[in-house]
Every structure is written in structure tokens, then in C-alpha cells.
Amino acid sequence: MIYLNAFLVAGGICVIGQLLVDIFKLTPGHVTSWFVVVGAVLDSFNIYDNLVKFAGAGALVPITSFGHSLLHGALSKAEEMGVVGIGMGMFDLTASGITAAIIFAFLVAIIFKPKG
């Protein structure tokens, strides 16, 4: 049943993204940014944690999980360190993903000739 839940939630997120592109003529960059913000907002109301319990990887793989991770880390560090912890905590949970994106983008730029 967990596979079906994951499929339905991740598929639903993808359908929403495609509708935003098709109906509202948003660019993929706008949709990605919007999903990160939505993930953070849902996490602030503890809705995203329940979605993760229900769908597992279906909620953790899409980009909405990045916003969830940013806010989750920021709030946990803010409890420990106050206002300074907000900036530090945002990147605790997401540092490996950001680092991997930078390294792979660098390697692809070396292997292939970038335009521009």
C-alpha cells in the first residue's frame, strides 16, 4: 500500500506542476520555486510531516521536500541558538544535496561545452 500512496502523492505533485505550466504559463523555474515555498509552508503547519508518513518517498523525492527540509532545519536550530540558528540550520539538512548539485554541475560543465 505504501507504494501506491507514494505513487499517488508524487504523481499528484507532478500533475499540479504540469497544470501550473500549461494553464498559468509559468516557467519550470517558477514552478520549482513555488513548490519549494509550498513545501516550507506545509511544514510550518506540520502538514508535510504527515504527508511524509503517509506517502514516504512519494513526498520526500519531489522538490517540495527541499522546502520542507530547509524550514525543518531552520526551526530546529532556532530553538537551540535563537535567531542566528535560523541561517545556520537551513543548510544542515540540505547541505549534501546542495553540494552534490554544485559538484555535478561543475563536472558536466567540464565534460560538455557550455553555451554562452
C-alpha positions in Angstrom: 0.0 0.0 0.0 2.9 2.3 0.7 4.0 2.1 -3.0 0.5 3.1 -4.1 0.5 6.0 -1.7 3.9 7.2 -2.9 2.9 6.9 -6.5 -0.3 8.9 -6.0 1.3 11.7 -4.0 4.3 12.1 -6.2 2.1 11.8 -9.3 -0.3 14.4 -7.8 2.6 16.8 -7.2 3.7 16.3 -10.8 0.2 16.9 -12.2 -0.1 20.1 -10.2 3.2 21.2 -11.6 2.2 20.4 -15.2 -1.1 22.3 -14.7 0.8 25.3 -13.5 2.9 25.2 -16.6 0.0 24.6 -19.0 -2.7 26.8 -17.6 -0.9 29.7 -16.0 2.1 29.6 -18.5 4.6 29.5 -15.6 8.2 28.6 -16.5 9.7 25.4 -14.9 11.9 27.7 -12.7 8.8 29.5 -11.4 7.1 26.2 -10.6 10.2 24.8 -8.9 10.4 27.9 -6.7 6.7 27.8 -6.0 7.0 24.1 -4.9 9.9 24.9 -2.5 7.8 27.6 -0.9 4.7 25.4 -0.7 6.8 22.7 1.0 8.1 25.2 3.5 4.6 26.5 4.2 3.2 23.0 4.6 6.0 22.1 7.0 5.3 25.2 9.1 1.8 23.8 9.8 3.1 20.2 10.3 1.2 19.1 7.3 4.2 17.9 5.3 5.4 15.6 8.1 2.0 13.8 8.0 2.3 13.6 4.2 5.8 12.0 4.5 4.3 9.5 7.0 1.5 8.7 4.5 3.5 8.6 1.3 7.1 8.0 2.2 9.4 8.6 -0.8 6.4 10.0 -2.7 6.6 13.1 -0.6 10.4 13.0 0.0 11.6 12.9 -3.6 9.8 15.9 -5.2 11.2 19.4 -4.8 8.6 20.3 -2.2 10.7 18.2 0.2 13.6 20.7 -0.2 11.4 23.5 1.2 10.3 21.1 4.0 14.0 20.3 4.8 15.0 24.0 4.8 12.4 25.1 7.2 12.7 22.0 9.4 16.4 22.5 9.9 16.0 26.3 10.4 13.3 25.8 13.1 15.3 23.1 15.0 18.4 25.3 15.1 16.4 28.4 16.0 15.2 26.5 19.1 18.8 25.8 20.1 20.6 29.0 19.1 17.9 31.7 18.6 17.8 33.9 15.6 21.3 33.1 14.5 20.3 29.4 14.3 17.8 30.1 11.5 20.5 30.9 9.0 22.7 28.0 10.2 20.0 25.4 10.4 18.6 25.9 6.9 21.7 24.2 5.4 22.2 21.4 7.9 19.7 19.1 6.3 20.2 20.2 2.8 24.0 20.7 2.6 24.7 17.3 1.0 22.1 17.9 -1.8 23.4 21.4 -2.5 27.0 20.2 -2.5 26.1 17.3 -4.9 24.3 19.7 -7.2 27.3 22.0 -7.4 29.8 19.2 -7.9 27.7 17.5 -10.7 27.1 20.8 -12.4 30.8 21.5 -12.4 31.6 18.1 -13.8 29.0 18.4 -16.5 30.4 21.8 -17.4 33.9 20.3 -17.7 32.7 17.3 -19.8 30.4 19.2 -22.1 31.0 22.6 -23.8 28.6 25.1 -22.2 27.0 27.6 -24.5 27.5 31.3 -23.7 
